[in-house]
Amino acid sequence: MIIGLDIGTSSTKAVAFDHQGNVMAQHAVPYPILTPQEGYYEQDSETIYQACVTSVSEVMTQLQTSDHEMQPLCISVSSAMHALIAVDEIGQPLTNCIIWADRRSEQIASDLKASEQGEALYMQTGTPIHPMSLLCKLMWMGTQNATVFNKAHKFIGIKEYLFFKLFGHYVVDHSIASATGLFDIHQLKWSEVALQLAGISANKLSLPVDVHHTSTLTREDLAGRMRIPVGTKFVIGGSDGCLANLGVGAVQPGVASVTVGTSGAVRVMSARPSEDKKQRVFSYVLRPNEYVVGGAVNNGGVLRNWFRDTFMQELSHFPDEINTSDLLNEVIQSVAPGSEGLIFLPYLTGERAPHWNANAKGVYFGIQIQHNKSHFARAMMEGMLFAIYSVALALEETTGPIHTVYASGGLARSPIWVQMLSDVFNKPVFVKDTIESSAWGAALIGMEALGLQVDAEGGQVDMPSSSENIRDQSFVPNKEYHEIYIKNFQQFERLYDKLKEEF
């Protein structure tokens, strides 16, 4: 078996797969997001590292029986993008892990994006100018936290922190590097222009390597803690977004992957990076001459959690065995599509694609006397989907029409949500039998690194390709509902344009 280790925003999950992508065991370790002040979003690096160790150990424990001991061919790693940790000469963190949602460099990003240099950097790095990027975070740190900035030996991400703890060296895969705003995606090296803006030299960053880069664990103490043999191979893998496309088989033109967990994204594979003059979409490297083009939204599952915890506190009184998500779905289903004209702009944590506006705010519009809590719940869900749909439209302008969608991430567990996605997009949506798309994508990269034959489109190894194997659940759009949604969506877009200066 192969273990895909997926380091996410809300948890780290280890998933053991057989060669056909069947889940043999899995374990997730959650952790919090820290918000020390408004606009600051951080996590504790050591907590995440320990979550990686624990999740692998628990999966190995699940797989052991009295008469059989199963070991991984390798452990391949997926992780969230845009993390920044300043570390000293012995690798100790000088800062928390500053994550993608952080907004402290808003003004720097806004000024840079409006400049000619900003557009040139976007074309070179493939990363939209936004507070999420390491470029903007470093520019902020250099002026606002100069003591730490000058003391730092390296500036790294969370996967780099894991690999340093395990192997004692700093490496970053091309996939994660291409999401920093510091990496030339055409030359596959750190951008001199971006480095100069950030005020650092290349030796302050990790060594870029391809996604198949492999390290061997030699430390007995770490191997013992993870219950794996000394000599286990770790494949560096890629970013969770790029690997999600690979994991669901969304690798052909016109086939999109929609992933919604805490945040969300729409992505397609392309043989070339985007040249979107409006700077709406990103272009991240997966493998040479293979790019994942798309856009990420800030407000995915975080919206459902916010609504449930803020306005449906009665759900907290239900016993643990009752799924509160199902109860929230029942509330949403009690209202007809369109929420009787109630529209929600879902920008509670600012927004990335397609607007890249960290100042965007949430808005309920069109409230009338007949609207109750159920209408607000459904409008919340529809607003989330409208934001995702707006990214898809920008993507179609850039890369061509989308005809098929694969859904993954936590919300893909909800058939109601997936059906609404199909209705809004007016396209068929497919969900694999496992929604652990990033972990399976990492496992596929691990298999490639080991020299095993991989069919990424079919999600299989050493077996004939069959589209049936990746289409476990299908959802067909309701044309009538789509017409209702499009009317609201058009007003949704007009509202954003009218309100963006007010934000």
C-alpha positions as CSV (number, residue, x, y, z in Angstrom):
1,M,0.0,0.0,0.0
2,I,0.9,3.7,-0.3
3,I,0.1,6.4,2.2
4,G,-1.0,9.8,1.0
5,L,-0.4,12.3,3.7
6,D,-2.6,15.4,3.2
7,I,-1.7,18.5,5.3
8,G,-4.8,20.7,5.2
9,T,-6.0,23.8,6.9
10,S,-8.3,22.2,9.4
11,S,-6.6,18.8,9.8
12,T,-3.8,16.5,8.6
13,K,-5.0,13.2,7.3
14,A,-3.1,10.1,6.4
15,V,-4.8,7.7,4.0
16,A,-3.5,4.2,3.1
17,F,-4.5,3.2,-0.5
18,D,-4.1,0.0,-2.4
19,H,-2.9,0.3,-6.0
20,Q,-6.4,0.8,-7.4
21,G,-7.1,3.7,-5.0
22,N,-9.3,1.9,-2.5
23,V,-9.0,3.3,1.0
24,M,-7.5,0.7,3.4
25,A,-7.2,2.9,6.5
26,Q,-7.3,6.6,7.3
27,H,-6.9,8.9,10.3
28,A,-7.3,12.6,10.6
29,V,-5.9,14.9,13.4
30,P,-7.6,18.3,13.6
31,Y,-6.1,21.6,14.8
32,P,-7.2,25.2,15.2
33,I,-6.6,28.4,13.3
34,L,-5.2,31.1,15.5
35,T,-6.4,34.7,15.1
36,P,-4.2,36.8,17.4
37,Q,-5.7,40.0,15.9
38,E,-8.0,41.1,13.1
39,G,-6.8,39.9,9.7
40,Y,-4.1,37.6,11.2
41,Y,-4.6,33.8,10.4
42,E,-1.9,31.5,11.8
43,Q,-1.3,28.0,13.0
44,D,1.2,26.3,15.2
45,S,3.9,24.6,13.1
46,E,4.8,22.0,15.7
47,T,1.2,21.1,16.3
48,I,0.8,20.3,12.5
49,Y,4.1,18.4,12.5
50,Q,2.9,16.2,15.4
51,A,-0.4,15.7,13.6
52,C,1.5,14.3,10.6
53,V,3.4,11.9,12.9
54,T,0.2,10.8,14.7
55,S,-1.9,10.4,11.6
56,V,0.6,8.1,10.0
57,S,1.1,6.1,13.3
58,E,-2.7,5.6,13.7
59,V,-3.1,4.4,10.1
60,M,-0.2,1.9,10.6
61,T,-1.9,0.7,13.8
62,Q,-5.2,0.1,12.0
63,L,-3.4,-2.0,9.3
64,Q,-1.5,-4.3,11.7
65,T,-3.0,-7.7,12.6
66,S,-1.7,-10.5,14.7
67,D,-0.6,-12.5,11.6
68,H,0.2,-9.8,9.1
69,E,2.4,-6.7,9.1
70,M,1.8,-4.3,6.2
71,Q,4.3,-1.6,5.4
72,P,4.1,1.4,3.0
73,L,5.9,1.4,-0.3
74,C,6.3,5.1,0.3
75,I,4.6,8.0,2.0
76,S,3.8,10.8,-0.4
77,V,2.8,14.3,0.8
78,S,0.1,16.8,-0.2
79,S,-0.2,20.1,1.6
80,A,-2.0,23.4,1.5
81,M,-0.3,26.3,-0.2
82,H,0.8,29.8,0.7
83,A,2.2,29.0,4.2
84,L,5.0,31.1,5.6
85,I,7.2,30.2,8.6
86,A,10.4,32.1,9.5
87,V,13.0,29.7,11.1
88,D,16.3,30.3,12.7
89,E,19.6,28.5,12.0
90,I,18.6,25.3,13.8
91,G,15.2,25.2,12.2
92,Q,13.2,26.5,15.2
93,P,10.2,28.6,14.2
94,L,10.5,32.4,14.8
95,T,6.8,32.8,13.8
96,N,3.7,30.8,13.7
97,C,2.8,29.3,10.3
98,I,1.1,32.2,8.5
99,I,-1.6,30.6,6.3
100,W,-3.4,31.5,3.1
101,A,-6.2,33.3,4.7
102,D,-3.9,35.9,6.4
103,R,-4.7,39.5,5.3
104,R,-2.0,41.6,7.1
105,S,-0.3,42.6,3.8
106,E,-3.6,43.9,2.1
107,Q,-2.2,47.3,1.3
108,I,1.0,46.0,0.0
109,A,-0.8,43.6,-2.3
110,S,-3.3,46.3,-3.5
111,D,-0.5,48.7,-4.4
112,L,1.6,46.1,-6.2
113,K,-1.3,44.6,-8.1
114,A,-2.2,48.1,-9.5
115,S,1.4,48.6,-10.9
116,E,2.9,47.5,-14.2
117,Q,5.4,45.5,-12.2
118,G,2.6,43.6,-10.6
119,E,1.2,42.4,-13.9
120,A,4.6,41.4,-15.1
121,L,5.2,39.4,-11.9
122,Y,1.8,37.7,-12.3
123,M,2.8,36.6,-15.9
124,Q,6.1,35.3,-14.6
125,T,5.0,33.6,-11.4
126,G,1.5,32.5,-12.3
127,T,0.3,33.7,-8.8
128,P,-2.2,36.5,-8.5
129,I,-1.0,39.5,-6.4
130,H,-2.8,38.9,-3.1
131,P,-2.0,38.8,0.7
132,M,-2.0,35.0,0.5
133,S,1.3,35.0,-1.5
134,L,4.7,34.7,0.3
135,L,5.8,37.6,-1.8
136,C,3.4,40.0,-0.1
137,K,3.8,38.4,3.3
138,L,7.6,38.9,3.1
139,M,7.3,42.4,1.9
140,W,5.1,43.1,5.0
141,M,7.4,41.3,7.4
142,G,10.5,43.2,6.0
143,T,8.9,46.5,7.0
144,Q,6.6,45.7,9.9
145,N,8.5,42.9,11.7
146,A,12.1,43.6,10.7
147,T,13.6,42.0,13.8
148,V,12.3,38.6,12.9
149,F,12.8,39.2,9.2
150,N,16.5,39.9,9.6
151,K,17.0,37.1,12.1
152,A,15.4,34.4,9.9
153,H,17.7,31.8,8.4
154,K,15.0,30.5,6.1
155,F,11.5,31.3,5.0
156,I,9.6,28.0,4.5
157,G,6.2,26.4,4.2
158,I,4.6,23.7,6.3
159,K,5.7,20.8,4.1
160,E,9.3,22.1,4.2
161,Y,9.1,22.2,7.9
162,L,8.0,18.6,8.0
163,F,10.8,17.5,5.6
164,F,13.4,19.4,7.7
165,K,12.2,17.7,10.9
166,L,12.4,14.3,9.2
167,F,15.5,14.7,7.0
168,G,17.4,17.8,8.1
169,H,17.3,19.6,4.7
170,Y,15.1,22.3,3.1
171,V,13.4,21.3,-0.2
172,V,10.2,22.6,-1.8
173,D,8.4,20.9,-4.7
174,H,7.7,22.9,-7.8
175,S,4.0,22.7,-7.2
176,I,4.2,24.5,-3.8
177,A,6.9,26.9,-5.0
178,S,4.8,28.0,-7.9
179,A,2.1,29.2,-5.4
180,T,4.5,31.6,-3.6
181,G,4.6,34.4,-6.0
182,L,8.4,34.1,-5.9
183,F,8.9,31.3,-8.4
184,D,9.4,31.6,-12.2
185,I,7.0,28.9,-13.5
186,H,8.6,29.1,-17.0
187,Q,12.2,28.7,-15.9
188,L,11.4,26.6,-12.8
189,K,13.6,28.7,-10.5
190,W,13.2,31.5,-8.0
191,S,12.4,34.8,-9.7
192,E,15.1,37.4,-9.3
193,V,12.6,40.2,-9.7
194,A,10.3,38.8,-7.0
195,L,13.3,38.1,-4.6
196,Q,14.4,41.7,-5.0
197,L,11.0,43.0,-4.1
198,A,10.8,40.6,-1.1
199,G,14.2,41.8,0.1
200,I,15.8,38.4,0.2
201,S,18.2,36.2,-1.7
202,A,17.5,32.7,-3.0
203,N,19.5,31.1,-0.2
204,K,16.8,32.2,2.2
205,L,14.4,29.8,0.5
206,S,14.4,26.1,0.1
207,L,15.8,24.2,-2.9
208,P,13.1,23.7,-5.6
209,V,12.7,20.0,-6.7
210,D,10.2,18.2,-8.8
211,V,7.2,16.4,-7.3
212,H,8.9,13.0,-7.5
213,H,11.8,14.0,-5.2
214,T,12.3,11.2,-2.7
215,S,14.0,11.1,0.7
216,T,14.7,8.1,2.9
217,L,13.9,8.1,6.6
218,T,17.0,6.9,8.5
219,R,16.1,8.0,12.1
220,E,15.0,5.1,14.2
221,D,13.2,7.3,16.8
222,L,11.0,9.0,14.1
223,A,10.3,5.7,12.4
224,G,9.3,4.2,15.7
225,R,6.9,7.0,16.5
226,M,5.2,6.6,13.1
227,R,5.3,2.8,13.3
228,I,7.1,2.5,9.9
229,P,10.4,0.8,9.1
230,V,13.7,2.7,9.0
231,G,14.3,3.2,5.2
232,T,10.8,4.2,4.4
233,K,10.7,6.5,1.4
234,F,9.0,9.9,1.5
235,V,8.0,11.4,-1.8
236,I,7.7,15.2,-1.6
237,G,4.5,15.3,-3.8
238,G,2.7,18.6,-4.5
239,S,0.1,21.1,-3.4
240,D,-3.4,19.9,-2.4
241,G,-5.0,21.8,-5.3
242,C,-2.9,20.3,-8.0
243,L,-3.1,16.8,-6.6
244,A,-6.8,17.0,-6.2
245,N,-7.1,17.3,-10.0
246,L,-4.9,14.3,-10.4
247,G,-6.7,12.4,-7.8
248,V,-10.2,12.7,-9.3
249,G,-8.9,12.2,-12.9
250,A,-9.7,15.8,-14.0
251,V,-6.7,15.9,-16.4
252,Q,-8.3,16.4,-19.8
253,P,-9.4,19.6,-21.5
254,G,-12.9,20.7,-20.5
255,V,-12.8,18.6,-17.3
256,A,-12.8,20.6,-14.1
257,S,-12.2,19.7,-10.5
258,V,-14.2,21.6,-7.8
259,T,-12.8,21.1,-4.3
260,V,-14.5,22.6,-1.3
261,G,-13.3,22.1,2.2
262,T,-12.7,25.1,4.5
263,S,-12.1,27.1,1.3
264,G,-12.8,26.1,-2.3
265,A,-11.3,26.0,-5.8
266,V,-12.1,25.3,-9.4
267,R,-9.2,24.0,-11.5
268,V,-8.4,22.5,-14.9
269,M,-5.2,20.9,-16.3
270,S,-3.4,22.7,-19.1
271,A,-0.3,22.3,-21.2
272,R,0.5,26.0,-20.8
273,P,0.1,28.7,-18.1
274,S,-2.7,31.2,-18.3
275,E,-2.1,34.6,-19.8
276,D,-5.2,36.3,-18.2
277,K,-4.7,40.0,-18.5
278,K,-7.3,40.5,-15.8
279,Q,-5.2,38.4,-13.4
280,R,-8.2,36.4,-12.2
281,V,-6.7,32.8,-12.2
282,F,-3.6,31.1,-11.1
283,S,-1.2,28.8,-13.0
284,Y,0.6,26.3,-10.8
285,V,3.2,23.7,-12.0
286,L,2.5,20.1,-11.4
287,R,5.0,18.4,-13.7
288,P,7.1,19.8,-16.6
289,N,4.7,21.4,-19.2
290,E,1.8,20.5,-17.1
291,Y,0.0,23.3,-15.2
292,V,-3.1,23.4,-13.0
293,V,-5.0,26.6,-13.9
294,G,-7.8,27.8,-11.7
295,G,-9.0,30.0,-8.9
296,A,-9.5,29.6,-5.2
297,V,-12.3,31.1,-3.1
298,N,-11.8,31.9,0.6
299,N,-15.3,31.0,1.7
300,G,-16.3,27.4,1.4
301,G,-17.2,25.1,4.3
302,V,-16.2,27.9,6.7
303,L,-19.5,29.5,5.7
304,R,-21.6,26.5,6.8
305,N,-19.7,26.3,10.1
306,W,-20.2,30.0,10.7
307,F,-24.0,29.8,10.0
308,R,-24.5,26.7,12.0
309,D,-22.5,27.9,15.0
310,T,-23.9,31.5,15.0
311,F,-27.5,31.1,14.0
312,M,-28.3,27.5,14.7
313,Q,-26.9,27.0,18.2
314,E,-29.7,24.6,19.0
315,L,-27.9,22.0,16.9
316,S,-25.2,21.9,19.6
317,H,-27.7,20.3,22.0
318,F,-28.1,17.2,19.8
319,P,-26.3,14.1,20.8
320,D,-22.9,13.5,19.2
321,E,-24.1,10.6,17.1
322,I,-26.6,12.9,15.2
323,N,-25.0,14.5,12.2
324,T,-25.6,18.2,12.5
325,S,-24.7,18.7,8.9
326,D,-27.6,16.5,7.9
327,L,-29.9,18.7,10.1
328,L,-28.6,21.8,8.4
329,N,-29.2,20.2,5.0
330,E,-32.8,19.6,6.0
331,V,-33.2,23.3,6.8
332,I,-31.7,24.3,3.5
333,Q,-34.0,21.8,1.6
334,S,-37.1,23.3,3.2
335,V,-36.7,26.4,0.9
336,A,-37.1,26.4,-2.9
337,P,-34.1,27.2,-5.1
338,G,-33.5,30.9,-5.3
339,S,-34.3,31.5,-1.7
340,E,-37.3,33.7,-2.7
341,G,-35.0,36.4,-4.0
342,L,-32.7,36.5,-1.0
343,I,-29.0,36.8,-2.2
344,F,-25.9,36.4,-0.2
345,L,-22.4,37.7,-1.0
346,P,-20.3,35.2,0.9
347,Y,-17.1,37.1,1.4
348,L,-16.8,36.7,5.2
349,T,-13.0,36.3,5.0
350,G,-12.4,38.6,2.0
351,E,-12.0,36.9,-1.4
352,R,-9.5,35.5,-3.7
353,A,-10.5,34.5,-7.2
354,P,-11.8,36.0,-9.4
355,H,-11.8,39.4,-7.6
356,W,-8.6,39.0,-5.4
357,N,-10.1,41.5,-3.0
358,A,-9.1,41.0,0.6
359,N,-11.4,43.8,1.6
360,A,-14.6,42.1,0.3
361,K,-17.3,41.7,2.9
362,G,-20.4,39.5,3.4
363,V,-23.8,40.9,2.5
364,Y,-27.4,39.6,2.6
365,F,-29.5,41.5,0.1
366,G,-33.2,41.6,-0.7
367,I,-34.5,40.7,2.8
368,Q,-38.3,40.7,3.0
369,I,-40.9,39.9,5.6
370,Q,-41.4,36.3,4.5
371,H,-37.7,35.4,4.8
372,N,-36.8,33.3,7.9
373,K,-33.8,31.4,9.1
374,S,-34.2,28.7,6.5
375,H,-34.1,31.2,3.7
376,F,-30.9,32.7,5.1
377,A,-29.4,29.2,5.3
378,R,-30.2,28.4,1.7
379,A,-29.0,31.8,0.4
380,M,-25.8,31.2,2.3
381,M,-25.2,27.9,0.4
382,E,-26.3,29.5,-2.9
383,G,-23.9,32.4,-2.4
384,M,-21.0,30.0,-1.8
385,L,-21.8,28.3,-5.1
386,F,-22.2,31.5,-7.0
387,A,-18.7,32.5,-5.9
388,I,-17.4,29.2,-7.1
389,Y,-19.3,29.6,-10.4
390,S,-17.8,33.0,-11.0
391,V,-14.4,31.5,-10.9
392,A,-15.5,28.8,-13.4
393,L,-16.7,31.4,-15.8
394,A,-13.4,33.3,-15.6
395,L,-11.6,30.0,-16.2
396,E,-13.7,29.2,-19.3
397,E,-12.7,32.5,-20.7
398,T,-9.0,31.6,-20.2
399,T,-8.8,27.9,-21.0
400,G,-11.9,27.0,-22.9
401,P,-15.4,25.5,-22.2
402,I,-15.9,23.2,-19.2
403,H,-18.2,20.2,-19.9
404,T,-17.7,18.0,-16.9
405,V,-17.1,18.6,-13.2
406,Y,-15.6,16.3,-10.5
407,A,-16.4,17.3,-6.9
408,S,-14.2,16.5,-3.9
409,G,-13.5,17.9,-0.5
410,G,-15.6,17.8,2.7
411,L,-18.7,19.2,1.1
412,A,-18.7,16.5,-1.6
413,R,-20.1,14.2,1.2
414,S,-23.3,16.1,0.9
415,P,-25.5,15.0,-2.0
416,I,-27.6,18.1,-1.6
417,W,-24.6,20.4,-2.0
418,V,-23.4,18.4,-5.0
419,Q,-26.8,18.6,-6.7
420,M,-26.9,22.3,-6.1
421,L,-23.4,22.6,-7.7
422,S,-24.7,20.7,-10.7
423,D,-27.7,22.9,-11.0
424,V,-25.8,26.2,-10.7
425,F,-23.1,25.1,-13.2
426,N,-25.7,23.4,-15.5
427,K,-23.2,20.5,-16.0
428,P,-23.0,16.9,-14.9
429,V,-21.0,16.5,-11.7
430,F,-19.3,13.2,-10.6
431,V,-18.1,12.2,-7.2
432,K,-15.6,9.4,-6.6
433,D,-16.3,6.7,-4.1
434,T,-13.5,8.3,-2.0
435,I,-13.4,12.1,-1.7
436,E,-9.8,12.0,-0.5
437,S,-8.7,13.3,-3.9
438,S,-5.5,15.2,-2.7
439,A,-4.3,12.2,-0.7
440,W,-4.9,9.9,-3.7
441,G,-3.2,12.4,-6.0
442,A,-0.2,12.3,-3.7
443,A,-0.3,8.5,-3.8
444,L,-0.3,8.5,-7.6
445,I,2.8,10.8,-7.6
446,G,4.4,8.4,-5.1
447,M,3.7,5.5,-7.4
448,E,5.3,7.4,-10.3
449,A,8.3,8.1,-8.2
450,L,8.7,4.4,-7.5
451,G,8.4,3.6,-11.2
452,L,5.0,2.0,-11.1
453,Q,2.7,2.4,-14.1
454,V,0.1,5.0,-13.4
455,D,-3.1,5.8,-15.3
456,A,-3.9,9.2,-13.8
457,E,-7.1,9.6,-15.8
458,G,-8.5,6.3,-14.7
459,G,-7.0,6.5,-11.3
460,Q,-5.5,3.0,-11.6
461,V,-2.2,1.2,-11.7
462,D,-1.3,-1.7,-14.0
463,M,-5.0,-2.0,-15.1
464,P,-6.9,-0.9,-18.2
465,S,-8.4,2.6,-18.1
466,S,-12.1,2.6,-17.5
467,S,-14.1,5.8,-17.0
468,E,-16.7,3.9,-15.0
469,N,-14.2,3.4,-12.2
470,I,-14.0,7.1,-11.5
471,R,-17.7,7.9,-11.8
472,D,-19.1,6.4,-8.7
473,Q,-21.9,8.9,-8.2
474,S,-23.3,11.2,-10.9
475,F,-25.5,14.3,-10.6
476,V,-27.5,15.7,-13.5
477,P,-28.4,19.4,-13.6
478,N,-32.1,20.5,-13.3
479,K,-32.6,23.0,-16.1
480,E,-35.5,24.7,-14.3
481,Y,-33.4,25.3,-11.2
482,H,-30.5,26.5,-13.3
483,E,-32.6,29.3,-14.8
484,I,-33.6,30.4,-11.3
485,Y,-30.0,30.3,-10.1
486,I,-28.7,32.2,-13.1
487,K,-31.2,35.1,-12.6
488,N,-30.0,35.4,-9.0
489,F,-26.3,34.9,-10.0
490,Q,-26.5,37.9,-12.5
491,Q,-27.8,40.1,-9.6
492,F,-25.1,38.6,-7.4
493,E,-22.4,39.8,-9.8
494,R,-24.0,43.3,-10.2
495,L,-24.2,43.6,-6.4
496,Y,-20.5,42.9,-6.0
497,D,-19.6,45.5,-8.7
498,K,-21.8,48.1,-7.0
499,L,-20.5,47.4,-3.5
500,K,-16.8,46.8,-4.0
501,E,-15.9,50.4,-3.4
502,E,-17.9,50.4,-0.2
503,F,-15.9,47.4,1.1
